[in-house]
Amino acid sequence: MLALSLPSTFTCRRMNTLLLPPPLQLRFPSVQFRCQKQPLAAHLSISKQFLNIEEEDEVISSPNGRYDFTPLLEFLSTYTSSEPNSETCSPTQLDPTELRLAESYRAVPSPLWHSLLKKLSSTPSSISIAYALVTWLQKHNVCFSYELLYSILIHALGRSEKLYEAFLLSQRQTLTPLTYNALIGACARNGDLEKALNLMCRMRRDGYQSDYVNYNLIIQSLIRSNAIDLTMLDKFYGEIEADMIELDGQLLNDMIVGFAKAGDVDRALVFMGVVQGNGLSPKTATVVTLISELGNSGRTEEAEAVFEELKEGGLKPRTRAFNALLKGYVKTGSLKDAEYIVSEMERSGVAPDEHTYSLLIDAYGNAGRWESARTVLKEMESNNVQPNSFVFSRILASYRDKGEWQRSFQVLKEMKNSGVNPDRQFYNIMIDTFGKYNCLDHAMSTFERMKLEEIEPDNVTWNTLIDCHSKHGHHNKAEELFEAMQESGCFPCTTTYNIMINSFGELEKWEEVKGLLSKMQSQGLLPNVVTYTTLINIYGQSGRFNDAIECLEVMKSAGLKPSSTMYNALINAYAQRGLSEQAVNAFRIMKGDGLKPSLLALNSLINAFGEDRRDAEAFAVLKYMKENDMKTDVVTYTTLMKTLIRVEKFERVPAVYEEMLLSGCIPDRKARAMLRSALRYMKSTLKL
């Protein structure tokens, strides 16, 4: 049976997302504020006030120099807020020196205290004095904007990556819109979006609306993490519309970048129109991102149109903008357009950089024009742009993807002639190239050369070596490399374990598979979707369907969503054993989970019916594909022909072959063999 003790791990992760560490050595006094529900207008003004704190000049004395804070800072440097009863003792019982200090600073305006606190909070060395200052001000009722003081400290802690300390401080008082904003900002800056989103929910429950400040911070954090979830972004925009929050220029730019990076360039273009419709100019970085993502989507004509708008708007495109458009042309294989863009750069007086030349070399490599790529290398040298290992890595990768692994030695020689030493990334690509084409001796030689040059192998290096040996059936060598990896001090990652789980699964070493899962979790590594897909595949191929189904259920209970690939593996495993009913049931579950069946899954389903001699159901799948505008392929029709031959309906095979031709599918050797087999049988029947 499958042994995955996961639910508790995932459940704990969902519990108490605002869990705090043990109390700090610097204890801050407990203060409760009267918290009143404030209207939206008041909330916005508070948020703007907080923004102004970040923008104003850091003054710590009045223009006439009347306030000298040196005596106070000297006093606070020896002050400790952890003294017994420091919160309850009356100012009249204090040392006369402290009382005189309090009286001498009582006339200081609040903005100057805020500026002083900002100054003290800006460096870790004076953060303790900042704590002491707020305690002292509160004790003597010298400054009354305490929520602003707390917010400044929370903001400073967040900026110093002391998020737990910020939460600990926030628990000393009732949260207000201002302190909420400070906490949300701290979470966003530290990349802890889960806590930021929970705070926004709590904020709503407390009767406060989130404003554009919060959304700016959250979306910017998503952009920085390069892990933008389109559903989450849609939800944010829905909330903004529901709360009738006015989008400022910054938030509009963030929306454009967010939707573009999330893959919804159409929505990004809509927001670009809103910016232009409001008479605003989008930021150059925003336009560059939009051009880049349009190019990545193969929409080079639209990318070029946005690029032209950039020029028409009075902005002079720089190297990054040209590179963004160039990248799109390289991706779509438009070599002439790529060459034109580089020429246009030179005519515009914009100097190509290393990335420009790398992209152009990519374009020539994809087109198989090695001599042109070499010319680009010489041009780089003449323009004093030194090629680096990354440029040669791209050349090597292009040959790998085209199957020309023999060129690897030529690239290495050219690299050495240019005075560039290979780095880890280059060697990793070289090992991957040899591994893909079963040149395992060359892969190991490259690995040894890498170590001789004192380049430390990383997880990618080891994973590539282990994976290529496993895929080509050298499972013992894969296990040997797995052990060597750990002995070298390089800790396996989730990908490493996934490779080894698949390797042991192909050998049906089930105890070793369970041992890997236990070891993986003991090291704090959680199984991911690939892990579960691998498990379902190896269990299904071995006929251990109960384990496969149990694995699927464990995955769902852990909060992970099954993928189409996972169901494809299960349906295919059932199909190969002729278990058509089970394959149909897996297909139904797949649709119930909201996943669109892939061509692979449907072809597997046809195969399942064929193995079970149920030709009517096999053709019903073909009908389903046509009704749902799914494109068939040669495998679809070949499997249908095989089904007809299995049930001895040879006379129908030529019609299926003809339909395959009419659909635009090019018959392969197997399809032609099926047709010949059916025709031979029909001919022999006619003779009888």
C-alpha positions as CSV (number, residue, x, y, z in Angstrom):
1,M,0.0,0.0,0.0
2,L,1.0,3.6,-0.6
3,A,2.6,5.3,2.4
4,L,2.3,9.0,2.2
5,S,1.8,10.8,5.6
6,L,1.0,14.1,4.0
7,P,-2.3,15.5,5.2
8,S,-1.0,16.6,8.5
9,T,1.9,18.6,6.9
10,F,-0.5,20.4,4.5
11,T,-3.1,21.0,7.2
12,C,-0.5,22.6,9.5
13,R,0.6,24.9,6.7
14,R,-3.0,26.3,6.5
15,M,-3.2,26.8,10.3
16,N,-2.5,30.1,11.9
17,T,-0.7,31.9,9.1
18,L,0.2,34.7,11.5
19,L,2.2,32.5,13.9
20,L,4.8,34.5,15.7
21,P,8.2,33.6,17.1
22,P,9.1,33.7,20.8
23,P,9.1,37.2,22.5
24,L,12.0,39.4,21.6
25,Q,14.6,40.6,24.0
26,L,13.4,44.2,23.4
27,R,9.9,44.2,24.7
28,F,7.6,46.9,23.5
29,P,4.9,48.2,25.9
30,S,1.3,47.1,25.5
31,V,-0.8,49.9,24.2
32,Q,-4.5,49.8,23.3
33,F,-6.0,52.4,21.0
34,R,-9.6,53.3,20.7
35,C,-10.4,51.9,17.2
36,Q,-13.3,53.6,15.4
37,K,-14.7,52.5,12.1
38,Q,-13.6,55.2,9.6
39,P,-15.2,56.0,6.2
40,L,-13.4,55.4,3.0
41,A,-12.3,59.0,2.6
42,A,-10.7,59.0,6.0
43,H,-8.9,55.8,5.2
44,L,-7.5,57.1,2.0
45,S,-6.2,60.2,3.6
46,I,-4.5,58.1,6.3
47,S,-2.9,55.9,3.6
48,K,-1.7,59.0,1.8
49,Q,-0.3,60.3,5.0
50,F,1.7,57.1,5.4
51,L,3.0,57.4,1.9
52,N,4.1,60.9,2.6
53,I,6.2,59.6,5.5
54,E,8.3,57.6,3.0
55,E,8.7,60.6,0.7
56,E,9.4,63.5,3.0
57,D,12.9,64.7,3.8
58,E,14.4,63.2,6.8
59,V,14.7,66.2,9.2
60,I,15.5,65.7,12.8
61,S,15.5,69.4,13.8
62,S,13.5,72.5,13.1
63,P,14.7,75.0,10.4
64,N,16.0,77.3,13.1
65,G,17.9,74.5,14.9
66,R,15.9,75.1,18.1
67,Y,15.6,71.4,18.9
68,D,18.7,69.4,19.7
69,F,17.9,65.7,20.2
70,T,21.4,64.8,21.2
71,P,20.7,64.7,25.0
72,L,17.6,62.7,24.5
73,L,19.3,60.1,22.3
74,E,22.2,59.8,24.8
75,F,19.6,59.2,27.5
76,L,17.7,56.6,25.4
77,S,20.9,54.7,24.5
78,T,21.0,53.6,28.1
79,Y,17.2,53.3,28.5
80,T,15.7,49.9,28.6
81,S,12.0,49.3,28.2
82,S,12.2,46.0,30.1
83,E,12.6,47.6,33.6
84,P,10.1,46.5,36.1
85,N,6.9,48.5,36.2
86,S,8.2,50.8,33.5
87,E,4.8,51.0,31.9
88,T,2.9,51.8,35.1
89,C,5.2,54.2,37.0
90,S,4.0,57.8,37.1
91,P,6.2,60.5,35.5
92,T,6.2,62.4,38.8
93,Q,8.1,59.6,40.4
94,L,10.9,59.6,37.8
95,D,14.4,60.9,38.0
96,P,14.5,64.7,37.8
97,T,16.8,64.5,34.8
98,E,14.2,62.5,32.8
99,L,11.5,64.9,33.9
100,R,13.5,67.9,32.7
101,L,14.1,66.2,29.4
102,A,10.4,65.6,29.0
103,E,9.5,69.2,29.7
104,S,12.2,70.5,27.4
105,Y,10.9,68.5,24.4
106,R,7.1,68.9,25.1
107,A,6.8,71.7,22.5
108,V,8.4,69.6,19.7
109,P,5.8,69.3,16.8
110,S,4.7,65.7,16.0
111,P,6.1,65.7,12.4
112,L,9.6,66.2,13.9
113,W,9.2,63.2,16.2
114,H,8.0,61.2,13.1
115,S,11.1,62.2,11.2
116,L,13.4,61.4,14.0
117,L,11.8,58.0,14.4
118,K,12.2,57.4,10.7
119,K,15.9,58.2,10.9
120,L,16.4,55.9,13.8
121,S,14.4,53.1,12.2
122,S,16.4,53.3,8.9
123,T,19.4,51.4,10.3
124,P,19.5,48.1,12.3
125,S,22.1,49.6,14.7
126,S,19.6,52.3,16.0
127,I,16.4,50.3,15.9
128,S,16.6,49.6,19.6
129,I,16.7,53.4,20.3
130,A,13.7,53.8,18.0
131,Y,11.8,51.3,20.2
132,A,12.9,53.2,23.3
133,L,11.9,56.5,21.8
134,V,8.3,55.4,21.2
135,T,8.1,54.1,24.7
136,W,9.4,57.3,26.2
137,L,7.1,59.5,24.1
138,Q,4.1,57.4,25.1
139,K,5.1,57.5,28.8
140,H,5.3,61.3,28.9
141,N,2.4,61.9,26.5
142,V,4.7,64.1,24.4
143,C,3.5,62.9,21.0
144,F,-0.1,61.8,20.4
145,S,0.0,60.2,16.9
146,Y,1.0,56.8,18.3
147,E,-0.5,54.7,15.5
148,L,1.7,56.6,13.1
149,L,4.7,55.9,15.3
150,Y,3.9,52.2,15.4
151,S,3.4,52.1,11.6
152,I,6.8,53.7,11.1
153,L,8.4,51.0,13.2
154,I,6.5,48.2,11.5
155,H,7.5,49.6,8.1
156,A,11.1,49.7,9.2
157,L,11.1,46.2,10.5
158,G,9.5,44.9,7.3
159,R,12.1,46.7,5.2
160,S,14.8,45.1,7.3
161,E,13.3,41.6,6.6
162,K,12.2,41.3,10.3
163,L,8.6,40.3,9.5
164,Y,8.1,38.2,12.7
165,E,9.2,41.1,14.8
166,A,6.8,43.4,12.9
167,F,3.9,41.0,13.7
168,L,5.0,40.8,17.3
169,L,4.9,44.6,17.5
170,S,1.5,44.8,15.9
171,Q,0.0,42.6,18.6
172,R,0.7,45.2,21.2
173,Q,-2.2,47.4,20.0
174,T,-5.5,47.3,18.1
175,L,-4.9,47.4,14.4
176,T,-6.0,50.5,12.5
177,P,-6.0,51.2,8.8
178,L,-2.6,52.7,9.0
179,T,-1.0,49.8,10.9
180,Y,-2.8,47.4,8.6
181,N,-1.2,49.1,5.6
182,A,2.2,48.9,7.3
183,L,1.9,45.2,8.0
184,I,0.6,44.4,4.5
185,G,3.4,46.4,3.1
186,A,5.9,44.5,5.3
187,C,4.5,41.1,4.1
188,A,4.5,42.1,0.5
189,R,8.1,43.4,0.6
190,N,9.2,40.1,2.2
191,G,7.3,38.0,-0.4
192,D,4.9,36.5,2.2
193,L,1.7,36.9,0.1
194,E,-0.4,34.5,2.2
195,K,0.0,36.6,5.3
196,A,-0.7,39.8,3.3
197,L,-3.9,38.4,1.8
198,N,-5.0,37.2,5.3
199,L,-4.5,40.7,6.6
200,M,-6.6,42.2,3.8
201,C,-9.4,39.7,4.7
202,R,-9.1,40.7,8.4
203,M,-9.1,44.3,7.4
204,R,-12.4,43.9,5.6
205,R,-13.9,42.0,8.6
206,D,-12.9,45.0,10.8
207,G,-14.9,47.3,8.6
208,Y,-12.0,48.9,6.6
209,Q,-11.6,48.8,2.9
210,S,-8.3,48.1,1.3
211,D,-7.0,50.9,-0.9
212,Y,-4.8,51.3,-3.9
213,V,-1.7,51.3,-1.6
214,N,-2.4,47.7,-0.5
215,Y,-3.1,46.5,-4.1
216,N,0.0,48.2,-5.4
217,L,2.2,46.5,-2.8
218,I,0.6,43.0,-3.4
219,I,0.8,43.2,-7.2
220,Q,4.3,44.5,-7.1
221,S,5.3,41.6,-4.9
222,L,3.7,39.1,-7.3
223,I,5.6,40.7,-10.2
224,R,8.9,40.5,-8.3
225,S,8.3,36.8,-7.5
226,N,7.6,35.9,-11.2
227,A,4.8,33.7,-9.9
228,I,1.7,35.7,-10.9
229,D,-1.6,33.7,-10.6
230,L,-4.1,35.0,-13.2
231,T,-7.1,33.9,-11.0
232,M,-5.7,35.9,-8.1
233,L,-5.1,38.9,-10.3
234,D,-8.7,38.8,-11.6
235,K,-9.9,38.6,-8.0
236,F,-7.9,41.7,-7.0
237,Y,-9.3,43.6,-9.9
238,G,-12.8,42.5,-9.0
239,E,-12.4,43.8,-5.5
240,I,-11.0,47.1,-6.7
241,E,-14.0,47.6,-9.0
242,A,-16.5,46.5,-6.2
243,D,-14.9,49.0,-3.8
244,M,-14.9,51.7,-6.4
245,I,-11.2,52.4,-5.8
246,E,-9.8,54.9,-8.3
247,L,-6.8,53.4,-10.2
248,D,-3.8,55.7,-10.1
249,G,-1.0,55.7,-12.7
250,Q,1.2,53.3,-10.6
251,L,-1.6,50.8,-10.1
252,L,-2.5,50.9,-13.8
253,N,1.1,50.2,-14.8
254,D,1.2,47.4,-12.3
255,M,-1.9,45.9,-13.8
256,I,-0.5,46.0,-17.3
257,V,2.7,44.3,-16.1
258,G,0.8,41.8,-13.9
259,F,-1.6,40.6,-16.6
260,A,1.1,40.5,-19.2
261,K,3.4,38.3,-17.1
262,A,0.4,36.1,-16.1
263,G,-0.1,35.3,-19.8
264,D,-3.2,37.4,-20.4
265,V,-1.8,40.0,-22.8
266,D,-5.3,40.9,-24.0
267,R,-6.2,42.3,-20.6
268,A,-2.8,44.0,-20.4
269,L,-3.6,45.8,-23.7
270,V,-7.0,46.8,-22.3
271,F,-5.3,48.5,-19.3
272,M,-2.8,50.1,-21.7
273,G,-5.7,51.6,-23.5
274,V,-7.1,52.9,-20.2
275,V,-3.8,54.6,-19.4
276,Q,-3.6,56.3,-22.8
277,G,-7.3,57.2,-22.6
278,N,-6.7,59.0,-19.3
279,G,-4.0,61.1,-21.0
280,L,-1.2,59.3,-19.1
281,S,2.0,57.9,-20.5
282,P,2.9,54.3,-19.5
283,K,6.3,53.7,-18.0
284,T,9.0,52.6,-20.4
285,A,9.5,49.5,-18.3
286,T,5.8,48.7,-18.6
287,V,5.9,49.0,-22.4
288,V,9.0,46.8,-22.6
289,T,7.3,44.1,-20.6
290,L,4.2,44.2,-22.8
291,I,6.3,44.0,-26.0
292,S,8.3,41.1,-24.5
293,E,5.2,39.1,-23.5
294,L,3.5,39.8,-26.8
295,G,6.7,38.4,-28.5
296,N,6.7,35.4,-26.2
297,S,3.1,34.7,-27.3
298,G,4.1,34.8,-30.9
299,R,2.1,38.1,-31.5
300,T,5.0,39.9,-33.1
301,E,2.8,42.2,-35.2
302,E,1.1,43.6,-32.1
303,A,4.5,43.8,-30.3
304,E,5.8,45.9,-33.2
305,A,2.7,48.1,-33.0
306,V,3.3,48.8,-29.3
307,F,7.0,49.5,-30.0
308,E,6.0,52.1,-32.7
309,E,3.5,53.7,-30.2
310,L,6.4,54.0,-27.8
311,K,8.4,56.0,-30.4
312,E,5.3,58.1,-31.4
313,G,4.8,59.0,-27.8
314,G,8.1,60.9,-27.8
315,L,10.1,58.2,-26.0
316,K,13.3,57.1,-27.5
317,P,13.5,53.3,-27.4
318,R,16.6,52.0,-25.6
319,T,18.4,48.7,-25.8
320,R,15.9,46.9,-23.6
321,A,12.9,47.8,-25.8
322,F,14.7,46.7,-29.0
323,N,15.8,43.4,-27.3
324,A,12.2,42.7,-26.2
325,L,11.0,43.0,-29.8
326,L,14.0,41.1,-31.1
327,K,13.3,38.2,-28.7
328,G,9.8,37.9,-30.2
329,Y,11.1,37.6,-33.7
330,V,13.7,35.0,-32.6
331,K,11.0,33.0,-30.9
332,T,8.8,32.9,-34.0
333,G,11.8,32.1,-36.3
334,S,11.5,35.4,-38.2
335,L,15.2,35.8,-39.0
336,K,14.9,38.6,-41.5
337,D,12.9,40.7,-39.0
338,A,15.4,39.9,-36.3
339,E,18.2,41.1,-38.5
340,Y,16.2,44.3,-39.4
341,I,15.7,45.1,-35.7
342,V,19.5,44.9,-35.0
343,S,20.1,47.2,-38.1
344,E,17.5,49.6,-36.8
345,M,19.2,49.7,-33.4
346,E,22.4,50.8,-35.1
347,R,20.7,53.4,-37.3
348,S,19.0,54.8,-34.2
349,G,22.3,55.1,-32.4
350,V,21.4,52.5,-29.8
351,A,24.3,50.2,-29.0
352,P,23.6,46.4,-29.1
353,D,24.5,44.8,-25.8
354,E,25.5,41.3,-24.9
355,H,21.8,40.2,-24.8
356,T,21.2,41.6,-28.3
357,Y,24.0,39.5,-29.7
358,S,22.9,36.4,-27.8
359,L,19.4,36.7,-29.3
360,L,20.8,37.2,-32.8
361,I,23.1,34.2,-32.3
362,D,20.0,32.2,-31.2
363,A,18.2,33.2,-34.4
364,Y,21.1,32.1,-36.6
365,G,21.6,28.9,-34.6
366,N,17.9,28.0,-35.0
367,A,18.2,28.6,-38.7
368,G,21.3,26.4,-38.9
369,R,23.6,29.3,-40.0
370,W,26.7,28.6,-37.9
371,E,28.9,30.8,-40.1
372,S,26.6,33.8,-39.5
373,A,26.7,33.1,-35.7
374,R,30.5,33.1,-35.9
375,T,30.3,36.5,-37.7
376,V,28.2,37.9,-34.9
377,L,30.9,36.7,-32.4
378,K,33.5,38.6,-34.4
379,E,31.3,41.7,-34.5
380,M,30.9,41.5,-30.7
381,E,34.7,41.6,-30.4
382,S,35.0,44.5,-32.8
383,N,32.4,46.5,-30.8
384,N,34.3,45.7,-27.5
385,V,31.4,43.5,-26.3
386,Q,33.1,40.5,-24.8
387,P,31.2,37.3,-25.4
388,N,30.6,35.2,-22.3
389,S,29.8,31.7,-21.5
390,F,26.0,32.4,-21.7
391,V,26.3,33.3,-25.5
392,F,28.0,29.9,-26.2
393,S,25.5,28.1,-24.0
394,R,22.7,29.4,-26.2
395,I,24.6,28.2,-29.3
396,L,25.0,24.8,-27.8
397,A,21.4,24.6,-26.7
398,S,20.2,25.4,-30.2
399,Y,22.3,22.6,-31.6
400,R,21.0,20.3,-28.9
401,D,17.4,21.1,-29.7
402,K,18.0,20.4,-33.4
403,G,19.7,17.0,-32.6
404,E,23.1,18.1,-33.8
405,W,25.0,16.9,-30.7
406,Q,28.2,16.4,-32.6
407,R,28.5,20.2,-32.8
408,S,29.1,20.4,-29.1
409,F,32.9,19.9,-29.6
410,Q,33.0,22.6,-32.2
411,V,31.2,25.1,-29.9
412,L,33.6,24.3,-27.1
413,K,36.6,24.8,-29.4
414,E,35.2,28.1,-30.6
415,M,34.6,29.2,-27.0
416,K,38.2,28.4,-26.0
417,N,39.5,30.3,-29.1
418,S,37.5,33.4,-28.0
419,G,39.2,33.3,-24.6
420,V,36.0,32.4,-22.7
421,N,36.1,29.7,-20.1
422,P,33.1,27.3,-19.8
423,D,31.1,27.8,-16.6
424,R,28.7,25.5,-14.8
425,Q,25.7,26.4,-17.0
426,F,27.6,25.6,-20.2
427,Y,28.7,22.2,-18.8
428,N,25.2,21.4,-17.6
429,I,23.8,22.0,-21.1
430,M,26.7,20.0,-22.6
431,I,25.9,17.0,-20.3
432,D,22.2,17.3,-21.1
433,T,23.0,17.3,-24.9
434,F,25.0,14.1,-24.6
435,G,22.5,12.5,-22.3
436,K,19.5,13.2,-24.6
437,Y,21.2,11.3,-27.5
438,N,22.5,8.4,-25.4
439,C,26.1,9.5,-25.5
440,L,26.6,8.6,-21.9
441,D,30.4,8.2,-22.1
442,H,30.7,11.7,-23.4
443,A,28.4,12.9,-20.6
444,M,30.5,11.4,-17.9
445,S,33.7,12.7,-19.5
446,T,32.3,16.2,-19.5
447,F,31.3,15.7,-15.9
448,E,34.9,14.7,-15.0
449,R,36.4,17.6,-17.0
450,M,34.1,20.0,-15.1
451,K,35.4,18.7,-11.8
452,L,39.0,18.9,-13.0
453,E,38.4,22.6,-13.7
454,E,37.2,23.0,-10.1
455,I,33.7,23.8,-11.2
456,E,31.4,22.4,-8.4
457,P,28.5,20.4,-9.8
458,D,25.1,21.6,-8.6
459,N,21.7,19.9,-8.4
460,V,21.1,20.5,-12.1
461,T,24.3,18.7,-13.0
462,W,23.6,15.7,-10.8
463,N,19.9,15.5,-11.8
464,T,20.8,15.6,-15.5
465,L,23.3,12.8,-15.1
466,I,21.0,10.6,-13.0
467,D,18.1,11.2,-15.3
468,C,19.8,10.5,-18.6
469,H,21.2,7.2,-17.2
470,S,17.8,6.2,-15.9
471,K,15.9,7.1,-19.1
472,H,18.3,4.9,-21.1
473,G,17.8,1.9,-18.8
474,H,21.0,2.2,-16.8
475,H,19.2,2.1,-13.5
476,N,22.1,0.8,-11.4
477,K,24.4,3.6,-12.6
478,A,21.6,6.1,-11.8
479,E,21.4,4.7,-8.3
480,E,25.2,4.9,-8.0
481,L,25.2,8.5,-9.1
482,F,22.4,9.3,-6.6
483,E,24.6,8.0,-3.8
484,A,27.7,9.8,-5.1
485,M,25.7,13.1,-5.1
486,Q,24.9,12.8,-1.4
487,E,28.4,11.8,-0.5
488,S,29.7,14.9,-2.3
489,G,27.6,17.1,0.0
490,C,25.1,18.1,-2.6
491,F,21.6,17.5,-1.1
492,P,19.0,16.0,-3.4
493,C,16.0,18.2,-4.2
494,T,12.4,17.2,-5.1
495,T,13.4,16.7,-8.7
496,T,16.2,14.3,-7.8
497,Y,13.7,12.2,-5.7
498,N,11.2,12.3,-8.6
499,I,13.8,10.9,-11.0
500,M,14.8,8.1,-8.6
501,I,11.2,7.2,-7.8
502,N,10.6,6.7,-11.5
503,S,13.8,4.7,-11.8
504,F,12.9,2.3,-8.9
505,G,9.3,2.2,-10.2
506,E,10.4,0.9,-13.6
507,L,12.3,-1.9,-11.7
508,E,9.2,-2.4,-9.5
509,K,11.3,-1.9,-6.4
510,W,8.3,-0.8,-4.3
511,E,10.0,-0.9,-0.9
512,E,12.8,1.4,-2.3
513,V,10.1,3.7,-3.6
514,K,8.5,4.0,-0.2
515,G,11.9,4.5,1.4
516,L,12.6,7.4,-1.0
517,L,9.2,9.0,-0.1
518,S,10.0,8.7,3.6
519,K,13.5,10.1,3.2
520,M,12.2,12.9,1.1
521,Q,9.7,14.0,3.7
522,S,12.2,13.6,6.6
523,Q,14.4,16.2,4.9
524,G,11.4,18.6,4.7
525,L,10.8,18.2,1.0
526,L,7.1,17.9,0.1
527,P,6.0,15.8,-2.9
528,N,4.8,18.0,-5.8
529,V,2.5,17.4,-8.8
530,V,5.4,15.7,-10.7
531,T,6.0,13.3,-7.8
532,Y,2.3,12.2,-7.8
533,T,2.2,12.0,-11.6
534,T,5.3,9.8,-11.5
535,L,3.8,7.6,-8.8
536,I,0.5,7.2,-10.6
537,N,2.4,6.3,-13.8
538,I,4.7,3.7,-12.3
539,Y,1.8,2.1,-10.3
540,G,-0.5,2.1,-13.3
541,Q,2.1,0.6,-15.7
542,S,2.7,-2.2,-13.2
543,G,-1.0,-2.8,-12.7
544,R,-1.1,-1.6,-9.1
545,F,-4.2,0.4,-9.8
546,N,-5.3,0.5,-6.1
547,D,-2.0,2.2,-5.2
548,A,-2.5,4.6,-8.1
549,I,-6.0,5.6,-7.0
550,E,-4.9,5.9,-3.4
551,C,-2.1,8.2,-4.5
552,L,-4.6,10.4,-6.4
553,E,-6.8,10.7,-3.3
554,V,-3.8,11.5,-1.0
555,M,-2.8,14.2,-3.5
556,K,-6.3,15.8,-3.4
557,S,-6.4,15.7,0.4
558,A,-3.1,17.5,0.4
559,G,-4.6,20.4,-1.4
560,L,-2.9,19.8,-4.8
561,K,-4.9,19.8,-8.0
562,P,-4.4,16.8,-10.3
563,S,-3.1,17.5,-13.8
564,S,-4.2,16.3,-17.2
565,T,-0.8,14.4,-17.5
566,M,-1.7,12.4,-14.4
567,Y,-5.0,11.3,-15.7
568,N,-3.5,10.6,-19.1
569,A,-1.0,8.2,-17.4
570,L,-3.9,6.4,-15.5
571,I,-6.2,6.1,-18.6
572,N,-3.3,4.8,-20.7
573,A,-2.4,2.3,-18.0
574,Y,-5.9,1.0,-18.0
575,A,-6.1,1.0,-21.8
576,Q,-3.0,-1.1,-22.2
577,R,-4.6,-3.8,-20.0
578,G,-7.9,-3.6,-21.8
579,L,-9.7,-2.3,-18.7
580,S,-12.1,0.0,-20.7
581,E,-14.6,0.5,-17.9
582,Q,-11.9,1.7,-15.5
583,A,-10.4,3.9,-18.2
584,V,-13.9,5.5,-18.8
585,N,-14.3,6.0,-15.0
586,A,-10.9,7.8,-14.8
587,F,-12.0,9.9,-17.8
588,R,-15.2,10.9,-16.0
589,I,-13.2,11.8,-12.8
590,M,-10.9,13.9,-14.9
591,K,-13.8,15.9,-16.4
592,G,-15.3,16.2,-12.9
593,D,-12.1,17.8,-11.7
594,G,-12.6,20.5,-14.3
595,L,-9.8,19.3,-16.6
596,K,-10.2,19.3,-20.3
597,P,-9.4,15.9,-21.8
598,S,-6.3,16.0,-23.9
599,L,-5.7,14.3,-27.3
600,L,-3.5,11.8,-25.5
601,A,-6.2,10.9,-23.0
602,L,-8.8,10.4,-25.8
603,N,-6.5,8.3,-27.9
604,S,-5.8,6.2,-24.8
605,L,-9.5,5.8,-24.3
606,I,-9.9,4.7,-27.9
607,N,-7.1,2.2,-27.4
608,A,-8.8,0.9,-24.2
609,F,-12.1,0.2,-26.1
610,G,-10.1,-1.4,-28.9
611,E,-8.3,-3.8,-26.5
612,D,-11.7,-4.6,-25.1
613,R,-13.1,-5.2,-28.6
614,R,-15.7,-2.4,-28.2
615,D,-15.5,-0.7,-31.6
616,A,-18.8,1.2,-31.2
617,E,-17.5,3.0,-28.1
618,A,-14.1,3.6,-29.8
619,F,-15.9,5.5,-32.6
620,A,-18.1,7.3,-30.1
621,V,-14.9,8.8,-28.7
622,L,-14.0,10.0,-32.3
623,K,-17.5,11.6,-32.5
624,Y,-16.9,13.3,-29.2
625,M,-13.6,14.8,-30.5
626,K,-15.3,16.1,-33.6
627,E,-18.2,17.6,-31.6
628,N,-15.8,19.4,-29.3
629,D,-13.6,20.7,-32.2
630,M,-10.6,18.6,-31.0
631,K,-8.0,18.0,-33.7
632,T,-7.3,14.3,-34.3
633,D,-3.9,13.0,-35.2
634,V,-2.4,10.0,-37.0
635,V,-2.5,8.0,-33.7
636,T,-6.2,8.5,-33.4
637,Y,-6.9,6.9,-36.8
638,T,-4.3,4.2,-36.5
639,T,-5.8,3.1,-33.2
640,L,-9.3,3.1,-34.8
641,M,-8.0,0.9,-37.7
642,K,-6.3,-1.4,-35.2
643,T,-9.7,-1.7,-33.3
644,L,-11.5,-2.6,-36.6
645,I,-8.9,-5.3,-37.4
646,R,-9.2,-6.7,-33.9
647,V,-13.0,-7.2,-34.3
648,E,-12.5,-8.4,-38.0
649,K,-14.3,-5.5,-39.6
650,F,-11.6,-5.2,-42.3
651,E,-14.0,-3.6,-44.9
652,R,-14.2,-0.4,-42.8
653,V,-10.5,0.2,-42.5
654,P,-10.0,1.9,-45.9
655,A,-12.7,4.4,-45.1
656,V,-10.9,5.3,-41.8
657,Y,-7.7,5.7,-43.8
658,E,-9.3,8.0,-46.3
659,E,-10.8,10.1,-43.5
660,M,-7.3,10.4,-42.0
661,L,-6.1,11.8,-45.3
662,L,-9.0,14.2,-45.6
663,S,-8.3,15.5,-42.1
664,G,-4.8,16.5,-43.1
665,C,-3.0,13.8,-41.1
666,I,0.0,12.3,-42.9
667,P,0.0,8.5,-42.5
668,D,3.0,6.9,-40.9
669,R,4.5,3.5,-41.4
670,K,2.2,1.9,-38.9
671,A,-1.0,3.4,-40.5
672,R,0.1,2.1,-43.9
673,A,0.8,-1.3,-42.5
674,M,-2.7,-1.4,-41.0
675,L,-4.3,-0.6,-44.4
676,R,-2.2,-3.2,-46.2
677,S,-3.1,-5.8,-43.6
678,A,-6.8,-5.1,-44.0
679,L,-6.6,-5.0,-47.9
680,R,-4.7,-8.4,-48.0
681,Y,-7.4,-10.0,-45.8
682,M,-10.2,-8.6,-48.0
683,K,-8.4,-9.8,-51.1
684,S,-8.0,-13.3,-49.7
685,T,-11.7,-13.4,-48.7
686,L,-12.8,-12.5,-52.3
687,K,-10.7,-15.3,-53.7
688,L,-12.4,-17.8,-51.5
